Amino acid sequence: MVKSPLARIAMCLAVLALIGVTALALGTKSNFITTNNGRLAIATKGPSVVTPQDSRSDAALTTIAGNLSTYPFGTFFCCFGNTIAAGPPNFPFQYWVAIPFTPTADASVTRVKASVGTFGGADAGAFRIQLLADNNNSPGNVMKSFIISSEPNYGACCTLDIGNDAAGIPVKAGTQYWIAVTTSKKQTAFAGGWAFNSTDMRSHEIAGWCEGSSTYCGSNSGVWVVGQSGDPLPAYAVLGQ
């Protein structure tokens, strides 16, 4: 018997409760909780309406990297993902995430997509999708920063955040790059999540940036730390020609 989306979410939350998930202070955002270290975001209510992703505008583009599903009602997984936060007052610490990718051919990046949603109350332009160079297997210099002026609520599906660059950003075959979701240091209202993909449940390399007290960031505050995700990667696409 196929269970409803809400039943599946309830089951997942029950499992998380058994392994010790606790909620960080998210103000009045009762529809969202995070794991006890604040790094994973969970929407406690599934979407009441699923908006199918329209990929027709991508028809002329080549996928350089990504993990988005072609299924319009499940482009990514709505309700579990990595926390993205600008820090106080809406979240105890600042947290960003970056994913490495390596093009198989020379290309020009003209569009990026990511499944980022807000817990609510974000300022316009409070976060951005960035294309980063590699620095010794760690996120490096910013090649392009796409400021996102509006974003869906976290837990919704399947609206994506999109950044476009008509001129294109050249990338080389066999060279590693990173796609990152970061927050503006001038905006402090954003707290949300980068939802997991729905096509690959394996653990992959990922980088996290934590800035805050040692309670949350240990001794690595203000630097990128690369490791294995242990969970599915967030959903994204890097497109171009």
N, C-alpha and C positions, 0 to 999 in steps of 0.2 A: 504494500500500500504506500503511495506517495504522500508524504506529509506536507502540510502547508508551510510556506516560508516562515510564518510566525512560530510554528511548532518546531521547525529546525533551529531557529534562533534560540528559542527557549531551551532546547536540548543542549546547544552549545554553551549557553550561559550557565546551565546546571553543571556541565563538565568543568567550566572555568572556576566556578565556585568551589568545586572539590579540590582544585589545585591551588587555591589561595589567592584568587583575584580580589583586589580591593579597589575602591574608588578613590581617586584623588579629588581634591576640592575643585569642582567645576562650577561653583556658584549655583545658579538655579537651573543648570543644564541637566535636568533629570533624565533626559533620553539618552545620555551618554555616560559611559564609565571608562576607566583606563585600568590596565593591569597595575600591580602594586609598584612597579618601577616607573610607571607613567609612559612607557614607550609604545604600548599598543592601545589602540582606541577601538571601543566596541559600541555600536549603536544598539540600544536595548529594544528598539521598535523597528520592524522592517518597513519598507516603503509601502504606503497605501496604494500608490499608483507607480507603475514602472514605465518610464518614458523610453521608447526604443531609440537606440543610437542610429543616427542617419550618417552613414559613411560615404554617401554618394559624392560629397565634395572632395573625397580623398582618391577618387577613381584615377586621376591622372598622376598620382604620386606613388612612389615606391616606398615600401616599408624598409627602413634601414635597420631598425631594431624595435622590439616591443613584444608585448604579451597579451594584447587585447583580444578578446573573443570576437568572432564574427557573428555570434548569436546576438541579435538585437536586444533581447530582453535579459541578457546576462553578460554584457560587455565586460563587466568586472563584478567582484563580489561586494554587495552593498555595505556590509555591516561590520566587517573586521578589517583592520589595517594598522599602519604605523602612524603614531601621533606626529602632527606638525603643529608647532606652537611658537609664538613670539615671546612667551614668558609672561611675567606679571603685567597687569593684574589678573588676566584671565587664566593663567596657568603658572605652576610654580617654577618652571624653568623653560629655556628656549630649546627647541629641538627641531632639527632638520634631517632629511634623509636623501641619499644619493645612490644611484644604481649605475654600475659600469656597463658599457656596451662597446663592441668592436665591429665596425663596418667590415663587410666582406668585399666591398668594392669602393672605389673613390665615389664620393657623392656630395651633394649640396643639401643641407638641412633647411627646409622651408617651413616645416610645421612640427610642433611637439604637442603631445596630449598627455594628460595625467588625471587620475580619478580622485581629486582632492575635494573635500567638502568641509564646511564649517560647522562648529557646534552652535553657532549663532552669534550675532552682534559684531561681525568682522567689519573693519574699515575697508572701503574700496582700495584696492591696490596693496593690501596688507601682506600678500604673499606673491611669490613669483616662481615660475619654472625656469631653471637655468641649464644651459649647456656648458659643461666645464671640460677643460683640458685635463689630462692626467698628470699627476706629479708623483712619480715613483710608486705606482699602484695605489694612489690616494687621490681624491678630488683636488684639482689644481685651479688654475686661473679661470675666471669667467670669460667664456667666448661670446655668450649672448644671454641676456636676461629678459624674459618675457613677463611683464607685469600683468597679473590677472585682476581685472577690475571688478569682477563678480564671480561668485562660485555657488554651487548647489549646497544644500544642507547635507552634512555627513549622514549616511544611512539611506540616501536616495540612490536611485539607479534609473537610467544609465547616462546621465549628462556628464560630459568630460570638460575639463578646463583646457583651453586651446590657445597656443601662441603661434603667431605667423610671422615669417620674415620673407618677403617677396624676393629680396636680393639673394638670400641663401647664405648659409655658413658652411664653407668647405670642410669636409672630413676625409681622412685617408684610410684606405683599406689596411687592415691589420694593426691599426693604431687604436688604443683604448681611449674612450671618452667617458663622461659621466652625465647623466641627466639627474638633476637635483630639484627638490622642492624646498625653498627657503623662505624666510620672512624678512620683511624690511625692518631695519633697526630703528627707523623713524615711526613705525607703526607698531603698537603694542597690543592691539585688540584681538589679533587672530589666534584662535585655538580650534583645531579640527583634526582631520585624519586623512591619510592617503590610503585609500581602500585597496585591498589585495586584488590580484588578478584572479581569474577563474579558469585559467588554462593550464597552469603548471604549479603543482603543489610541492615541488622540491625546494630545498634550501639552496640559496645562491649567495654569491658575494654581495655585500651591501655596505654602505658607510653611514654612520650617524654622527651628527654634530650636536653636542649637548653643552649649553652654557648656563651655569648656575652654581648653586652651592654643592659641596661635596656629597651632601645627602642624596642628590639626584645624579650628579655627573662624576663622582669620584674624583680622581686626580687628572681627568681628561677634559676639564672645562675649556671650551673655546677652541677645540681642535677636532678635525675629522678622525674618526676611529673606524677602521675597516675590519670586517669580520664576516661570518656566515649569518644569514638571516635567521635560520632556524624555523622560519615560517615562509609561506609564499611571499614572493616579492610584490610590492605595490604595482598597480596596473599603469602602463604607460605605452606610448608609441613615439618613435622618432621617424619622421617622414621627409621625403624630398625627392630629388632627381639625380 
